Amino acid sequence: MVEINKKNQKLEDAVYVSWEESEREWGTRPDGFSLHITEENYEAFKKNYWIGMPSEVPDEYSRPAGSPTKVKISGDLYNKIKKTENGLRFHDERSLVRDNKLVFIGRRSGWVPTNENEN
C-alpha cells in the first residue's frame, strides 16, 4: 500500500536513529538524528562514523541513542538521502515533521520529546 502525506506526496520507507552528544563532566544531551534508506545503510553509516573517531575517548563526541525506527519520508527527502553513501544527519526534526516530510509510524527510542510517549 502506498502511503500519501497531507500534501499528497508519496511517502517512502526509511530508518530513523536518534543521536546523543556526550561531553566529559557535562553528561549527555540530544544531538539530532540520522535518516537511512535501510538498516544496512545505518550500520555502514555508524561503522564509518566510528572509524573516523580517535582511538582515545574524546572530551566530546556523538553516538547513536536507542534503536533504529522505521519511518516514512517524502520523496524529495528520500532522493536526497539516496544520493549519499549511507544516510544523513539532521539536528532538528520539527520542520520536517511540520512539513509532512518525516512521519513516525511507531514508537521511537533514544531522545524523544516528553509528551510523545504519553497514553
C-alpha positions as CSV (number, residue, x, y, z in Angstrom):
1,M,0.0,0.0,0.0
2,V,1.4,3.4,-1.0
3,E,1.1,6.0,1.8
4,I,0.4,9.6,1.0
5,N,1.1,12.5,3.3
6,K,-1.2,15.5,3.9
7,K,0.4,17.3,1.0
8,N,-0.5,14.4,-1.4
9,Q,3.2,13.4,-1.6
10,K,4.0,9.7,-1.8
11,L,5.9,8.5,1.3
12,E,8.9,6.2,1.2
13,D,10.2,3.8,3.8
14,A,13.3,4.9,5.8
15,V,15.2,4.3,9.1
16,Y,15.4,6.9,11.8
17,V,18.1,6.9,14.5
18,S,18.3,9.3,17.4
19,W,21.8,10.6,18.4
20,E,23.2,12.0,21.6
21,E,26.2,14.0,22.5
22,S,28.4,13.0,25.4
23,E,30.7,15.7,26.9
24,R,33.1,15.0,29.7
25,E,32.0,16.5,33.0
26,W,28.7,17.6,31.5
27,G,26.9,14.4,30.6
28,T,24.7,13.6,27.6
29,R,22.1,15.6,25.6
30,P,20.1,15.2,22.4
31,D,22.2,15.6,19.2
32,G,19.8,15.3,16.4
33,F,19.1,12.2,14.3
34,S,20.1,10.4,11.1
35,L,18.0,9.0,8.3
36,H,18.9,6.0,6.2
37,I,17.2,4.1,3.4
38,T,17.8,0.7,5.0
39,E,19.1,-0.7,8.4
40,E,22.2,-1.9,6.5
41,N,22.9,1.7,5.4
42,Y,22.6,2.7,9.0
43,E,25.1,0.0,10.1
44,A,27.5,1.1,7.5
45,F,27.0,4.8,8.4
46,K,27.6,4.0,12.1
47,K,30.7,1.9,11.2
48,N,32.2,4.7,9.1
49,Y,31.5,7.2,11.9
50,W,33.4,5.2,14.5
51,I,36.3,4.6,12.1
52,G,36.7,8.3,11.9
53,M,36.9,8.7,15.7
54,P,40.2,8.9,17.5
55,S,41.5,5.8,19.3
56,E,41.2,7.6,22.7
57,V,37.8,8.7,24.0
58,P,37.5,12.5,23.1
59,D,36.1,15.0,25.6
60,E,33.0,15.4,23.4
61,Y,31.5,13.1,20.8
62,S,28.2,11.9,19.4
63,R,26.8,8.4,19.4
64,P,23.5,6.6,18.4
65,A,20.9,6.6,21.2
66,G,18.2,4.0,21.1
67,S,17.3,1.6,18.3
68,P,16.6,2.2,14.7
69,T,13.0,3.0,14.0
70,K,11.0,2.7,10.7
71,V,9.6,5.9,9.5
72,K,8.0,7.3,6.3
73,I,9.6,10.2,4.5
74,S,8.7,12.4,1.5
75,G,10.1,11.5,-2.0
76,D,12.3,14.6,-2.1
77,L,13.9,13.7,1.2
78,Y,14.3,10.1,0.1
79,N,16.1,11.2,-3.0
80,K,18.4,13.5,-1.0
81,I,19.3,10.6,1.3
82,K,19.6,8.1,-1.7
83,K,22.3,10.4,-3.2
84,T,24.5,9.9,0.0
85,E,26.6,6.9,0.7
86,N,24.7,5.7,3.7
87,G,22.5,8.4,5.2
88,L,22.3,11.9,6.5
89,R,22.5,13.6,10.0
90,F,20.0,16.3,10.9
91,H,19.8,18.4,14.0
92,D,16.1,19.4,14.2
93,E,13.2,17.3,13.1
94,R,10.4,19.8,13.8
95,S,10.3,21.4,10.4
96,L,10.4,18.0,8.6
97,V,7.5,16.8,10.8
98,R,5.6,20.0,10.4
99,D,6.0,19.9,6.6
100,N,5.0,16.2,6.5
101,K,8.4,15.2,5.1
102,L,9.0,12.9,8.2
103,V,6.2,10.7,9.6
104,F,6.7,8.5,12.6
105,I,4.8,5.2,12.3
106,G,5.8,3.6,15.6
107,R,7.4,4.3,18.9
108,R,10.8,5.8,18.9
109,S,13.6,5.1,21.3
110,G,16.5,7.3,22.4
111,W,15.8,11.0,22.9
112,V,12.1,11.6,22.4
113,P,10.0,14.7,23.3
114,T,8.5,14.2,26.8
115,N,4.9,14.3,25.5
116,E,5.4,11.8,22.7
117,N,5.2,8.6,24.7
118,E,2.2,9.5,26.7
119,N,-1.0,7.4,26.5
